[in-house]
Amino acid sequence: MTPYADLVITGADVYTVDAARSWSDAVAVRGDRIVALGAAAAGELIGPRTRVIESRGGMVLPGFQDAHVHAPFAGRNRLNVDLNGLAGRQAYLDRIAAYAAADPDVPWIVGGGWAMEYFPGGTPSKDDLDAIVPDRPVFLFNRDVHGAWVNSAALAAAGIDRDTPDPADGRIERDPRTGEPTGTLHEGAAYSFNDRHVPLPSRQDWEAAILNAQHHLHSLGITGWQDAWVTPATLDAYRSLDASGRLTARVVGALWWDRHRGLDQIPEFLGQREMGTDRFRPTTVKIMTDGVMENYTGALLEPYCDGCGGHTDNHGLSYVERDLLAAAVTELDRLGFQVHMHAIGDRAVRNALDAVQAARAANGGGDNRHHIAHLQLVQPEDVPRFRELGVTANCQAYWAQMEPQMEELTLPFLGRDRADLQYPFGDLLRTGATLAMGSDWAVTTANPLEEIEVAVTRIDPDNRGNAPFLPEQALPLPVALAAFTAGSAYVNHDDDAGTIAVGKRADLAVLDRDLFSRAAGPVGDAHVDYTIAAGSVVYERP
């Protein structure tokens, strides 16, 4: 007699995301495997101990996989001062003041998530922080983690004053009259401050942060992710969580490339790769090639505009120069690493593609599945190269909308012609590129459904009356769903997930509605009712 199923989901539309984009109406799970599709086959496997989930009017999808997320750092923010989702300067100050009052013995106040758009020029002042926390250091990364807001106590603790030079890869915001630091640190100035002066979290702290993030991600239907910034400390925490059975997601770790070093760090990555576990595989290396547009550090082929119709002499920053990047990608590719590159500006995207081309020329083809994330500005001649070189486009779809940061801090400094080249997801699709999707959470929302809505509409889900941003670059719903499931599973080398089929691992998301139904409403309004990871229900909506 065939053993009964442990779990059967019935009554829902089951969208398999297979090559044929086929549908079913039930799915049965035994252990960590899908063992049947269809109401008739699944019904025969229902026994006295089978859990049956009736999802009338719902939809079953493969579990979402996030191809670019910062789970430990997002979880750490949530456990400290979390400013994500708050609307403006006063809301930030209220949250910080409440935390400081509730935790008077915490020596440093840390966290982040503030948005540049709420401050003149995108640069908050230390004076605001000094007024509410004068007695201890405050260090708060901004939403995109490319800058930090600090108070006077933090600057004093680090010994930063008017005579402190800017680092080569960053900038200390200063009063133009006195030269005194004003409280905003950009890029390398923020990173070096964090690394040298902010107290390091313990392994237990990182474990708590990852567990907090995991719960949130599971609540959004996410069963696996690629952590785009793994340090030795977070690697150790992931290993410990898996050893104790608390890591229920599948995680690929992208080991962090130190941009102040060269090829000498690669042997360390080889050692770290050997430290993988069943659910945590540190098999990728993340290289940040440039900064971001909003603070003018994204690497451009032509210089930034000055916001008033003229041009500057600033082309942004390349954190890893073109020749070293090519050498690094070539060697990492030879050693079997996947390379995950951050590229915002058009020069950064071209350098990243050139690096993969150099690796292909030296090593031949392979299955390392290199990918480039963000892709804010891509020149048209570089779009077809993604397919030609086998590079996956790792899209942060939520960013492809018109919102205050785009209007105030990006468009005036790019100019009209370049503004029309942003987030060319539709062109990448039309030229045959493989698409994956990731949130970059905590930079923006981790909710795949909200991100997919923007991919399909190019409109902010919170302001659906807005005009779409470059609507010709919108994606069809089946393509966007596939990118966040099969596409991201492909990037993560997780060929046992990403689609629903008999024999595959049972990673599933159960939604409260069929997204393809005319009555479904906006995609971002849907909810996840259940998340199943390797056959176990890891989230159930109250």
C-alpha positions as CSV (number, residue, x, y, z in Angstrom):
1,M,0.0,0.0,0.0
2,T,1.2,3.5,-0.9
3,P,2.1,5.5,2.3
4,Y,-0.3,8.4,2.9
5,A,0.8,12.0,2.4
6,D,1.8,14.2,5.4
7,L,0.2,17.3,3.8
8,V,-2.3,17.9,1.0
9,I,-3.3,21.3,-0.3
10,T,-6.6,21.3,-2.2
11,G,-9.1,23.8,-3.5
12,A,-6.4,26.2,-4.8
13,D,-5.2,26.9,-8.3
14,V,-1.7,25.3,-8.4
15,Y,0.6,27.3,-10.7
16,T,3.6,25.1,-11.3
17,V,5.9,27.6,-13.1
18,D,7.2,24.8,-15.2
19,A,8.2,25.4,-18.8
20,A,4.7,25.0,-20.1
21,R,3.3,27.3,-17.3
22,S,0.9,24.5,-16.5
23,W,-1.8,24.4,-13.7
24,S,-3.1,21.8,-11.3
25,D,-5.7,21.8,-8.5
26,A,-4.0,20.0,-5.6
27,V,-0.6,19.0,-4.3
28,A,0.4,16.3,-1.9
29,V,3.6,16.2,0.2
30,R,5.3,13.4,2.0
31,G,8.4,14.2,4.0
32,D,10.2,17.0,2.1
33,R,9.0,15.9,-1.3
34,I,6.0,16.6,-3.6
35,V,4.5,13.2,-4.3
36,A,1.3,14.0,-6.3
37,L,-0.4,16.7,-8.3
38,G,-4.1,16.9,-9.0
39,A,-7.1,16.4,-6.9
40,A,-7.6,12.8,-7.8
41,A,-4.0,11.7,-7.2
42,A,-3.7,13.8,-4.0
43,G,-7.0,12.6,-2.7
44,E,-5.9,9.0,-2.7
45,L,-3.1,9.9,-0.4
46,I,-5.2,11.5,2.3
47,G,-5.0,9.3,5.4
48,P,-6.1,9.7,9.1
49,R,-3.0,11.7,9.9
50,T,-2.7,13.8,6.8
51,R,-3.0,17.5,7.3
52,V,-5.3,18.9,4.7
53,I,-5.2,22.6,3.9
54,E,-8.4,23.8,2.1
55,S,-7.5,26.9,0.2
56,R,-10.7,27.8,-1.6
57,G,-10.0,30.6,-4.1
58,G,-6.3,30.5,-3.2
59,M,-3.2,29.9,-5.3
60,V,-0.2,27.7,-4.7
61,L,3.2,28.8,-6.1
62,P,6.7,27.5,-5.7
63,G,8.2,29.1,-2.6
64,F,9.7,32.5,-3.5
65,Q,13.5,32.8,-3.5
66,D,15.1,36.2,-2.9
67,A,18.2,36.5,-5.1
68,H,19.7,39.5,-3.2
69,V,18.9,40.2,0.4
70,H,20.7,41.2,3.6
71,A,18.9,39.1,6.2
72,P,21.3,39.5,9.1
73,F,21.5,43.2,8.8
74,A,17.8,43.6,8.3
75,G,17.1,41.5,11.3
76,R,19.5,43.5,13.4
77,N,17.8,46.7,12.4
78,R,14.4,45.2,13.4
79,L,15.9,44.3,16.9
80,N,17.4,47.7,17.4
81,V,16.4,51.1,15.8
82,D,14.3,50.2,12.7
83,L,13.5,53.3,10.6
84,N,12.2,51.4,7.5
85,G,8.7,52.3,6.6
86,L,8.6,55.5,8.6
87,A,7.6,58.6,6.8
88,G,10.0,61.4,7.4
89,R,12.5,63.2,9.7
90,Q,10.2,63.7,12.7
91,A,9.0,60.0,12.6
92,Y,12.6,59.0,12.6
93,L,13.5,61.2,15.6
94,D,10.5,60.0,17.6
95,R,11.5,56.3,17.0
96,I,15.1,57.0,18.0
97,A,14.2,58.9,21.1
98,A,11.7,56.2,22.2
99,Y,14.4,53.6,21.8
100,A,17.0,55.6,23.7
101,A,14.5,56.2,26.6
102,A,13.6,52.5,26.7
103,D,17.2,51.3,26.7
104,P,19.2,53.8,28.7
105,D,22.1,51.4,29.3
106,V,22.8,50.5,25.7
107,P,26.3,52.0,25.0
108,W,25.7,52.6,21.3
109,I,22.4,53.2,19.5
110,V,22.5,51.4,16.2
111,G,20.1,50.4,13.4
112,G,19.1,52.1,10.2
113,G,16.6,52.5,7.4
114,W,16.3,56.2,7.0
115,A,15.6,57.5,3.5
116,M,17.6,60.3,1.9
117,E,14.6,61.9,0.3
118,Y,13.4,63.3,3.7
119,F,16.5,65.5,4.2
120,P,17.8,68.5,2.2
121,G,20.4,67.1,-0.3
122,G,19.9,63.7,1.2
123,T,22.1,64.5,4.2
124,P,20.7,64.5,7.8
125,S,22.3,66.5,10.5
126,K,24.0,65.5,13.7
127,D,22.2,68.4,15.4
128,D,18.9,66.5,15.3
129,L,20.4,63.5,16.9
130,D,22.3,65.6,19.5
131,A,19.0,67.1,20.7
132,I,17.6,63.7,21.6
133,V,20.7,61.6,22.4
134,P,23.5,63.8,23.6
135,D,25.1,61.3,25.9
136,R,26.1,58.3,23.8
137,P,27.0,57.5,20.2
138,V,24.4,57.0,17.5
139,F,25.2,55.2,14.2
140,L,22.3,54.6,11.8
141,F,22.8,53.3,8.2
142,N,20.5,54.7,5.6
143,R,18.0,52.7,3.7
144,D,20.4,51.6,0.9
145,V,23.3,51.1,3.4
146,H,25.5,53.5,1.4
147,G,25.6,56.1,4.1
148,A,25.2,56.7,7.8
149,W,23.7,59.3,10.1
150,V,25.8,59.9,13.3
151,N,25.7,62.3,16.2
152,S,28.5,64.3,17.8
153,A,29.2,61.7,20.4
154,A,29.9,59.1,17.6
155,L,32.1,61.5,15.7
156,A,34.1,62.2,18.9
157,A,34.4,58.5,19.7
158,A,35.9,58.0,16.2
159,G,38.1,61.0,16.4
160,I,36.6,62.6,13.3
161,D,36.8,66.4,13.0
162,R,37.4,69.1,10.5
163,D,41.0,67.9,9.9
164,T,40.1,64.2,9.2
165,P,40.6,63.5,5.5
166,D,38.0,61.8,3.4
167,P,38.8,58.1,2.7
168,A,39.5,57.3,-1.0
169,D,36.3,55.4,-1.3
170,G,33.9,57.7,0.5
171,R,33.1,61.2,1.8
172,I,32.5,62.9,5.1
173,E,29.7,65.5,4.7
174,R,31.0,68.9,5.9
175,D,29.8,72.4,6.7
176,P,31.0,74.4,3.6
177,R,32.0,77.3,5.8
178,T,33.8,75.6,8.7
179,G,34.7,72.2,7.3
180,E,33.2,70.6,10.4
181,P,31.5,67.2,9.9
182,T,27.8,67.7,9.8
183,G,26.6,64.1,10.7
184,T,26.4,62.2,7.4
185,L,29.0,59.7,6.2
186,H,29.0,58.4,2.6
187,E,30.2,55.0,1.3
188,G,33.6,54.1,2.6
189,A,33.5,56.7,5.4
190,A,30.4,54.9,6.8
191,Y,31.8,51.4,6.3
192,S,35.1,52.1,7.9
193,F,33.4,53.8,10.8
194,N,31.2,50.8,11.4
195,D,34.0,48.3,11.1
196,R,36.4,50.2,13.4
197,H,34.2,51.9,16.0
198,V,30.7,50.4,16.4
199,P,30.8,47.4,18.9
200,L,30.7,44.1,17.1
201,P,27.6,41.9,17.5
202,S,28.2,38.5,19.1
203,R,27.4,35.3,17.3
204,Q,24.3,35.0,19.4
205,D,23.3,38.6,18.3
206,W,23.7,37.6,14.7
207,E,21.7,34.4,15.3
208,A,18.9,36.3,16.8
209,A,19.0,38.8,13.9
210,I,18.9,36.0,11.2
211,L,16.0,34.2,13.0
212,N,14.1,37.5,13.2
213,A,14.6,38.0,9.5
214,Q,13.8,34.4,8.6
215,H,10.4,34.7,10.3
216,H,9.6,37.8,8.4
217,L,10.8,36.3,5.1
218,H,8.8,33.1,5.7
219,S,5.7,35.2,6.4
220,L,6.1,36.6,2.8
221,G,6.3,33.1,1.2
222,I,10.1,33.1,0.9
223,T,11.7,29.7,1.4
224,G,15.2,30.5,0.3
225,W,17.5,33.4,-0.4
226,Q,21.0,34.6,-1.4
227,D,22.6,36.6,1.4
228,A,24.5,39.3,-0.5
229,W,26.9,40.2,2.2
230,V,28.3,37.3,4.2
231,T,31.1,38.1,6.7
232,P,33.0,35.6,8.8
233,A,30.7,36.5,11.7
234,T,27.5,35.9,9.9
235,L,28.8,32.8,8.2
236,D,29.5,31.4,11.7
237,A,25.9,32.3,12.8
238,Y,24.4,30.6,9.8
239,R,26.4,27.5,10.5
240,S,25.3,27.4,14.1
241,L,21.7,27.9,13.2
242,D,21.7,25.0,10.8
243,A,23.5,22.8,13.2
244,S,20.8,23.4,15.8
245,G,18.0,22.9,13.3
246,R,16.8,26.5,13.5
247,L,17.6,27.4,9.9
248,T,14.5,26.4,8.0
249,A,15.3,28.3,4.8
250,R,17.9,27.4,2.1
251,V,20.5,30.1,2.0
252,V,23.4,30.7,-0.4
253,G,26.0,32.9,1.1
254,A,27.8,35.5,-1.0
255,L,31.2,36.0,0.6
256,W,32.2,39.7,0.8
257,W,35.0,40.9,-1.5
258,D,37.2,43.4,0.4
259,R,37.6,46.2,-2.1
260,H,40.8,47.4,-0.3
261,R,42.5,44.1,-1.2
262,G,43.2,42.1,-4.3
263,L,43.5,38.4,-5.4
264,D,45.3,37.6,-2.2
265,Q,41.9,37.1,-0.4
266,I,40.7,34.3,-2.7
267,P,42.4,31.5,-0.7
268,E,40.3,32.7,2.3
269,F,37.1,32.2,0.2
270,L,38.2,28.7,-0.6
271,G,38.4,27.9,3.1
272,Q,35.1,29.5,3.8
273,R,33.4,27.6,1.0
274,E,34.4,24.4,2.8
275,M,32.4,25.5,5.8
276,G,29.0,25.1,4.2
277,T,26.2,23.0,5.7
278,D,23.1,21.3,4.4
279,R,21.0,24.5,4.3
280,F,23.7,27.1,4.1
281,R,26.2,27.1,1.2
282,P,28.8,29.9,1.0
283,T,29.5,29.2,-2.7
284,T,29.3,32.8,-4.1
285,V,31.5,35.9,-3.9
286,K,29.9,39.3,-3.9
287,I,31.8,42.2,-5.4
288,M,30.5,45.7,-5.0
289,T,31.8,47.5,-8.1
290,D,30.3,51.0,-7.5
291,G,28.1,53.1,-5.3
292,V,24.6,54.6,-5.8
293,M,23.2,57.4,-7.9
294,E,21.8,59.4,-5.0
295,N,25.2,60.3,-3.6
296,Y,26.8,60.4,-7.0
297,T,29.1,57.4,-6.4
298,G,27.4,55.1,-9.0
299,A,30.0,54.7,-11.8
300,L,29.0,56.5,-15.0
301,L,30.4,56.5,-18.5
302,E,29.6,60.3,-18.8
303,P,29.7,62.6,-15.8
304,Y,26.8,63.5,-13.6
305,C,24.7,66.6,-14.3
306,D,24.7,69.3,-11.7
307,G,21.0,69.4,-11.2
308,C,20.7,72.7,-13.0
309,G,21.1,71.7,-16.6
310,G,24.9,71.6,-16.6
311,H,27.5,68.9,-16.1
312,T,30.1,68.2,-13.5
313,D,33.5,66.4,-13.8
314,N,32.3,63.6,-11.5
315,H,32.0,60.1,-13.1
316,G,31.3,58.3,-9.8
317,L,33.5,55.7,-8.2
318,S,34.7,52.3,-9.3
319,Y,35.5,50.4,-6.1
320,V,37.2,47.6,-8.0
321,E,39.1,48.9,-11.1
322,R,38.3,47.3,-14.4
323,D,41.4,45.2,-14.8
324,L,41.4,43.9,-11.3
325,L,37.7,43.1,-11.6
326,A,38.4,41.1,-14.7
327,A,41.2,39.2,-13.1
328,A,39.1,38.5,-10.0
329,V,36.1,37.2,-11.9
330,T,38.4,35.1,-14.1
331,E,40.1,33.5,-11.1
332,L,36.9,33.0,-9.1
333,D,35.2,31.5,-12.2
334,R,38.2,29.1,-12.7
335,L,37.8,27.9,-9.1
336,G,34.1,27.3,-9.5
337,F,32.7,30.2,-7.5
338,Q,29.6,32.1,-8.6
339,V,30.2,35.8,-8.8
340,H,27.5,38.2,-7.7
341,M,28.3,41.8,-8.7
342,H,26.6,45.0,-7.6
343,A,26.4,47.4,-10.5
344,I,24.3,50.6,-10.5
345,G,25.8,52.9,-13.1
346,D,26.3,52.2,-16.8
347,R,30.1,52.1,-16.4
348,A,29.8,49.6,-13.6
349,V,27.5,47.4,-15.6
350,R,29.8,47.4,-18.6
351,N,32.9,46.7,-16.4
352,A,31.0,43.7,-14.9
353,L,30.0,42.3,-18.3
354,D,33.6,42.8,-19.5
355,A,34.9,40.9,-16.5
356,V,32.6,37.9,-17.3
357,Q,33.6,38.1,-20.9
358,A,37.3,37.9,-19.8
359,A,36.5,34.9,-17.7
360,R,34.7,33.1,-20.5
361,A,37.7,33.8,-22.8
362,A,40.1,32.3,-20.3
363,N,38.1,29.5,-18.9
364,G,35.5,28.6,-21.5
365,G,31.8,28.2,-20.6
366,G,30.6,26.8,-17.3
367,D,27.7,26.6,-15.0
368,N,28.7,29.0,-12.3
369,R,25.6,31.2,-13.0
370,H,27.2,34.6,-12.5
371,H,24.8,37.5,-12.0
372,I,24.7,41.3,-11.9
373,A,22.4,43.0,-9.4
374,H,20.6,46.3,-9.5
375,L,21.2,47.4,-13.1
376,Q,19.8,50.9,-12.7
377,L,21.5,52.4,-15.8
378,V,22.3,50.1,-18.7
379,Q,23.4,51.3,-22.1
380,P,21.4,49.7,-25.0
381,E,24.4,48.1,-26.5
382,D,25.1,46.3,-23.3
383,V,21.6,44.8,-22.9
384,P,22.0,41.9,-25.3
385,R,25.3,40.9,-23.7
386,F,23.6,39.4,-20.7
387,R,22.2,36.5,-22.9
388,E,25.4,36.3,-25.0
389,L,27.6,35.9,-21.9
390,G,25.1,33.8,-19.9
391,V,24.9,36.5,-17.2
392,T,21.7,36.5,-15.1
393,A,20.0,39.9,-14.6
394,N,19.3,40.1,-10.9
395,C,16.5,42.7,-10.8
396,Q,15.4,44.8,-7.8
397,A,12.0,45.5,-9.4
398,Y,10.6,47.6,-6.6
399,W,13.0,50.4,-7.5
400,A,11.6,50.8,-11.0
401,Q,8.9,53.4,-10.0
402,M,8.6,57.1,-9.8
403,E,9.0,58.2,-6.1
404,P,10.6,61.2,-4.3
405,Q,14.1,59.9,-4.3
406,M,14.0,59.3,-8.0
407,E,12.5,62.8,-8.7
408,E,14.7,64.8,-6.3
409,L,18.0,62.9,-6.1
410,T,18.4,61.0,-9.3
411,L,16.7,62.5,-12.4
412,P,18.2,66.0,-12.1
413,F,21.7,64.5,-11.9
414,L,21.3,62.0,-14.7
415,G,19.6,64.1,-17.3
416,R,16.7,63.2,-19.6
417,D,18.4,60.8,-22.0
418,R,20.0,58.7,-19.4
419,A,16.9,58.8,-17.2
420,D,15.1,56.8,-19.9
421,L,17.7,53.9,-19.7
422,Q,16.9,52.9,-16.1
423,Y,15.9,49.4,-15.0
424,P,15.5,48.0,-18.6
425,F,13.9,44.8,-17.5
426,G,11.6,44.6,-20.6
427,D,14.6,45.0,-22.9
428,L,16.5,42.4,-21.0
429,L,13.6,40.0,-21.4
430,R,13.2,40.8,-25.1
431,T,16.9,40.0,-25.8
432,G,16.6,36.7,-24.0
433,A,18.3,37.4,-20.7
434,T,17.7,35.1,-17.7
435,L,15.9,37.1,-15.1
436,A,16.0,36.6,-11.3
437,M,14.6,38.9,-8.6
438,G,15.7,40.0,-5.2
439,S,14.6,42.7,-2.8
440,D,17.8,44.1,-1.4
441,W,15.9,44.2,1.9
442,A,16.2,46.1,4.2
443,V,16.9,48.7,1.5
444,T,13.2,48.4,0.5
445,T,10.4,45.9,1.2
446,A,11.1,42.2,1.3
447,N,7.5,41.5,0.0
448,P,7.8,39.6,-3.3
449,L,4.1,40.4,-4.2
450,E,4.7,44.2,-3.9
451,E,7.9,43.9,-5.9
452,I,6.2,41.8,-8.6
453,E,3.4,44.4,-8.8
454,V,6.0,47.1,-9.6
455,A,7.7,44.8,-12.1
456,V,4.3,44.5,-13.9
457,T,3.0,48.0,-13.5
458,R,6.1,50.2,-12.9
459,I,3.9,52.1,-10.4
460,D,4.4,52.5,-6.6
461,P,1.8,50.2,-4.8
462,D,1.2,52.9,-2.3
463,N,0.4,55.5,-5.0
464,R,-1.4,53.5,-7.7
465,G,-2.8,56.7,-9.3
466,N,0.8,57.7,-10.4
467,A,1.8,57.4,-14.0
468,P,4.0,54.3,-14.7
469,F,7.8,54.8,-14.8
470,L,9.0,53.8,-18.3
471,P,6.1,51.4,-18.9
472,E,7.7,49.9,-21.9
473,Q,10.1,48.1,-19.5
474,A,7.3,46.4,-17.6
475,L,7.2,42.6,-17.4
476,P,4.2,40.3,-17.9
477,L,2.9,38.7,-14.7
478,P,4.0,35.1,-15.6
479,V,7.6,36.4,-16.3
480,A,7.8,38.3,-13.0
481,L,6.5,35.3,-11.0
482,A,9.0,33.0,-12.8
483,A,11.8,35.4,-12.0
484,F,11.1,35.3,-8.3
485,T,10.7,31.6,-8.2
486,A,12.5,29.6,-11.0
487,G,14.8,32.4,-11.9
488,S,16.1,33.0,-8.4
489,A,16.3,29.2,-7.7
490,Y,18.4,29.0,-10.9
491,V,20.8,31.7,-9.6
492,N,21.0,29.8,-6.2
493,H,21.9,26.5,-8.0
494,D,18.8,25.1,-6.3
495,D,17.5,23.0,-9.1
496,D,15.3,21.0,-6.6
497,A,13.1,24.1,-6.2
498,G,11.6,27.0,-8.2
499,T,8.9,24.9,-9.9
500,I,6.2,22.5,-8.6
501,A,6.6,18.9,-9.9
502,V,6.4,15.4,-8.4
503,G,9.8,14.5,-6.9
504,K,10.9,18.0,-6.2
505,R,11.4,19.5,-2.8
506,A,8.2,20.8,-1.3
507,D,8.9,24.5,-1.0
508,L,5.5,26.2,-1.5
509,A,3.7,29.4,-0.9
510,V,-0.1,29.4,-0.6
511,L,-1.7,32.8,-1.4
512,D,-5.2,33.9,-0.5
513,R,-6.2,34.5,-4.1
514,D,-5.3,33.6,-7.7
515,L,-3.2,36.4,-9.0
516,F,-4.4,35.7,-12.6
517,S,-8.1,36.1,-11.6
518,R,-9.9,39.2,-12.8
519,A,-11.3,39.6,-9.3
520,A,-7.9,39.3,-7.6
521,G,-7.1,43.0,-7.4
522,P,-3.6,44.4,-7.4
523,V,-0.9,41.8,-6.9
524,G,0.6,43.6,-3.9
525,D,-2.7,43.3,-2.0
526,A,-2.5,39.5,-1.9
527,H,-1.5,37.8,1.3
528,V,0.5,34.6,2.0
529,D,-1.6,32.2,4.0
530,Y,1.0,29.4,4.4
531,T,4.6,28.9,3.7
532,I,6.0,25.4,3.4
533,A,9.7,24.8,3.4
534,A,11.0,21.3,2.7
535,G,7.6,19.9,3.5
536,S,7.2,21.7,6.9
537,V,4.7,24.5,7.5
538,V,7.0,27.3,8.6
539,Y,4.4,30.1,8.5
540,E,0.7,30.2,8.9
541,R,-1.2,33.5,8.7
542,P,-3.2,34.1,11.9
